[in-house]
Amino acid sequence: MTTKRTFATNFTGGDSASLKFLDHSTGVAGYTHRWLAQRQTPADAAVLSAFTPTTGTLALSANGTGPTMQTDEYANRCVRFDGVDDILTASGLSDVQTLVVVARVKAASGTEQGIFHTGGTYAKRTTADTTALTISGTSSKFVSVNPNQPKYHVFSLAATSTTSRYAIDGTAAEVGASTGVHSQVTIGRASTAIFGNLDVYEVITYPTALSLTDLTSIRTAMGARYGAALA
């Protein structure tokens, strides 16, 4: 009976069937922190002062103006950043070597938009290609992906002591210099002045630098969870 109750809790009171809790384990498990928009309690249009984790202990907290909770056109809950001053950040995280962010950039092409940063490394949509979504890292190289702005993408950074691998949707975007293991995660900003007009589904951190194969598995798992919302 205890086992049956535990399974029932995991499926109905945990991440629920709509989030496909088990799908991520079949991709890559082992994350230390995971923040899910679907599991946040504030109503639509409410300011999210703290993005509470479903796995881990530290919240992503607003520093000044916070983003809002919304339900998008796919009927999924998301955390919406206005591109002006909204950020969420957590410091004191341990061993963040891979960061995964499921988000979409809503601003018009050709404008810089911050997605995340971890101190010395960051990802942003740049002005280099005015027709596509692009990513930039430490050496400022660019890669274009599907520019279909209504769709979400899986952005990731996997950092070792010598290199940083940026990827979009499981495809390597850039390899550059690295600051190694990180202890800070900020969502909605790439640097001091580059904010992002974003909708975010979830954020995940891992204590190891995941391979490109691992990142592709995560993209597959996200596709099972979010379906047509992903590019």
TORPADREN-918336 format. One line per field, with one value per residue (C-alpha): z, x, y; residue number from 1; residue in three letters. Coordinates in steps of 0.2 Angstrom, whole numbers, plus 5000, padded with zeros to 4 digits. Each point is the difference from the previous one (the first is absolute). Example, Ala and Ser with C-alpha at 12.3 -4.5 7.8 and 13.67 -1.06 7.14 Angstrom:
TORPADREN-918336
up = (5039:4997)
east = (5062:5006)
north = (4978:5017)
n = (1:2)
res = (Ala:Ser)
***
This chain:
TORPADREN-918336
up = (5000:5004:4983:4991:5010:4995:4982:5001:5008:4987:4985:5007:5013:4993:4982:4994:4983:4991:5004:4996:5015:4995:4982:5007:5008:4984:4993:5013:5019:5014:5000:5017:4997:4989:4999:4991:4995:5001:5018:5006:5010:4995:4989:4982:5000:5018:5003:5003:5014:5002:4988:5012:4995:4998:5003:5010:5014:4993:4991:4985:5008:4993:5003:4998:4987:4998:4985:4999:4999:4985:4990:4982:4984:5002:5017:5009:5015:4997:5009:4989:5000:4993:4993:5010:5017:5005:5006:5011:5008:5013:5008:5011:4988:5001:4985:4985:4985:4989:4999:4989:4997:4990:4994:4985:4995:4996:4995:4981:4991:4999:5018:5014:5012:5016:5004:5015:5008:5013:5004:4987:4986:4993:4985:4991:4983:4991:4985:4989:4990:4998:4994:5013:5018:5005:5015:5005:5013:5006:4983:4992:4986:4993:4995:4992:5004:4996:5001:5003:5015:5007:5003:5015:5000:5012:5003:5010:5006:5005:5008:5005:5007:4982:4988:5000:4987:4996:4991:4994:4998:5003:4986:5004:4997:5007:5009:5009:5016:5016:5018:5006:5014:5003:5016:4993:4987:4994:4988:4989:4998:4991:5008:5010:4987:4988:5006:4991:4995:5004:5004:5011:5003:5010:5006:5005:5007:5000:5010:4985:4983:4989:4983:4984:5000:5017:4994:4985:5012:5011:4984:4996:5018:4999:4983:5009:5013:4991:4982:4987:5011:4996:4984)
east = (5000:5014:5008:4983:4997:5018:4997:4983:5008:5014:4987:4986:5009:5017:5004:4984:4997:4999:5018:5005:5011:5008:5005:5014:5008:5000:5010:5012:4997:5011:4996:5003:4987:4985:4987:4984:4987:4986:5003:4999:4985:4998:4985:5003:5006:5007:5017:5012:5011:5008:5000:5000:5008:4992:5017:5014:4999:5003:4988:5003:4996:4995:5013:4989:4986:4995:4992:4982:4991:4990:4991:5006:4991:5005:4990:5017:5005:5015:5011:4999:5014:4997:5017:5002:5005:4994:5012:5001:5016:5007:5017:5009:4995:5013:5008:4990:5009:4985:4986:4984:4987:4984:4994:4995:5006:4985:5008:5002:5015:5015:5000:5011:4991:5007:4996:5011:5017:5010:5013:5013:4990:4984:4988:4991:4990:5011:4998:5012:4986:4984:4990:5004:5002:5019:5010:5016:5014:5017:5008:4985:4997:4982:4989:4982:4986:4981:4995:4982:4997:4984:5010:5010:5019:5011:5015:5014:5018:5011:5017:5016:5015:5006:4986:4982:4988:4984:4986:4983:4987:5014:5011:5017:5000:5017:5015:5011:5009:4993:5000:4997:4988:4987:4990:4988:4986:4991:4985:4994:5016:5017:5010:4997:4989:4994:4983:4989:4981:4998:4988:5008:4993:5014:5018:5011:5018:5011:5016:5010:5004:4988:5005:4991:4992:4993:4994:4991:4992:4993:4993:4991:4993:4994:4992:4990:4995:4996:4995:4995:5007:5018:5008)
north = (5000:5012:4997:5003:5016:5006:4997:5009:5015:5001:5000:5010:5011:5001:5007:4992:4991:5017:5003:4982:4999:4983:5006:5010:4985:4991:5014:5007:4999:5006:5019:5009:5014:5001:5014:4997:5014:4987:4998:5018:5005:5019:5004:5007:5018:4998:5005:4986:5005:4983:4986:4985:4984:4983:4992:5008:5013:5017:5012:5011:5016:5017:5014:5015:4998:4982:4992:4994:4983:4998:4986:5000:4995:4982:5000:4998:5011:5010:5013:5016:5013:5017:5004:5016:4996:4982:4987:4985:4995:4987:5001:4987:4985:4986:4993:5007:4993:4999:5012:4996:5013:4997:5017:5010:5018:5010:5017:5004:4993:5011:5006:4993:4990:4992:4982:4995:5002:4991:5014:5000:4990:5005:4997:5013:5003:5012:5012:4990:4992:5010:4985:4986:4996:5001:4996:5008:4994:5005:5001:5009:4987:4998:4986:5001:4989:4999:5018:4995:5012:4992:4984:4996:4994:4990:5011:4992:5004:4985:5007:4990:5008:5004:5002:5005:4992:5010:4990:5004:4986:4987:5007:5007:5019:5005:4994:5013:5004:4996:5006:4982:4996:5013:5005:5013:4999:5015:4998:5015:5009:4997:5014:5016:5009:4986:4994:4987:5000:4982:4986:4987:4982:4993:5002:4985:4999:4985:4997:4993:5006:4991:4993:5005:4983:5004:5017:4992:4988:5014:5008:4984:4999:5018:4997:4986:5012:5015:4994:5013:5014:4996:5004)
n = (1:2:3:4:5:6:7:8:9:10:11:12:13:14:15:16:17:18:19:20:21:22:23:24:25:26:27:28:29:30:31:32:33:34:35:36:37:38:39:40:41:42:43:44:45:46:47:48:49:50:51:52:53:54:55:56:57:58:59:60:61:62:63:64:65:66:67:68:69:70:71:72:73:74:75:76:77:78:79:80:81:82:83:84:85:86:87:88:89:90:91:92:93:94:95:96:97:98:99:100:101:102:103:104:105:106:107:108:109:110:111:112:113:114:115:116:117:118:119:120:121:122:123:124:125:126:127:128:129:130:131:132:133:134:135:136:137:138:139:140:141:142:143:144:145:146:147:148:149:150:151:152:153:154:155:156:157:158:159:160:161:162:163:164:165:166:167:168:169:170:171:172:173:174:175:176:177:178:179:180:181:182:183:184:185:186:187:188:189:190:191:192:193:194:195:196:197:198:199:200:201:202:203:204:205:206:207:208:209:210:211:212:213:214:215:216:217:218:219:220:221:222:223:224:225:226:227:228:229:230:231)
res = (Met:Thr:Thr:Lys:Arg:Thr:Phe:Ala:Thr:Asn:Phe:Thr:Gly:Gly:Asp:Ser:Ala:Ser:Leu:Lys:Phe:Leu:Asp:His:Ser:Thr:Gly:Val:Ala:Gly:Tyr:Thr:His:Arg:Trp:Leu:Ala:Gln:Arg:Gln:Thr:Pro:Ala:Asp:Ala:Ala:Val:Leu:Ser:Ala:Phe:Thr:Pro:Thr:Thr:Gly:Thr:Leu:Ala:Leu:Ser:Ala:Asn:Gly:Thr:Gly:Pro:Thr:Met:Gln:Thr:Asp:Glu:Tyr:Ala:Asn:Arg:Cys:Val:Arg:Phe:Asp:Gly:Val:Asp:Asp:Ile:Leu:Thr:Ala:Ser:Gly:Leu:Ser:Asp:Val:Gln:Thr:Leu:Val:Val:Val:Ala:Arg:Val:Lys:Ala:Ala:Ser:Gly:Thr:Glu:Gln:Gly:Ile:Phe:His:Thr:Gly:Gly:Thr:Tyr:Ala:Lys:Arg:Thr:Thr:Ala:Asp:Thr:Thr:Ala:Leu:Thr:Ile:Ser:Gly:Thr:Ser:Ser:Lys:Phe:Val:Ser:Val:Asn:Pro:Asn:Gln:Pro:Lys:Tyr:His:Val:Phe:Ser:Leu:Ala:Ala:Thr:Ser:Thr:Thr:Ser:Arg:Tyr:Ala:Ile:Asp:Gly:Thr:Ala:Ala:Glu:Val:Gly:Ala:Ser:Thr:Gly:Val:His:Ser:Gln:Val:Thr:Ile:Gly:Arg:Ala:Ser:Thr:Ala:Ile:Phe:Gly:Asn:Leu:Asp:Val:Tyr:Glu:Val:Ile:Thr:Tyr:Pro:Thr:Ala:Leu:Ser:Leu:Thr:Asp:Leu:Thr:Ser:Ile:Arg:Thr:Ala:Met:Gly:Ala:Arg:Tyr:Gly:Ala:Ala:Leu:Ala)
***
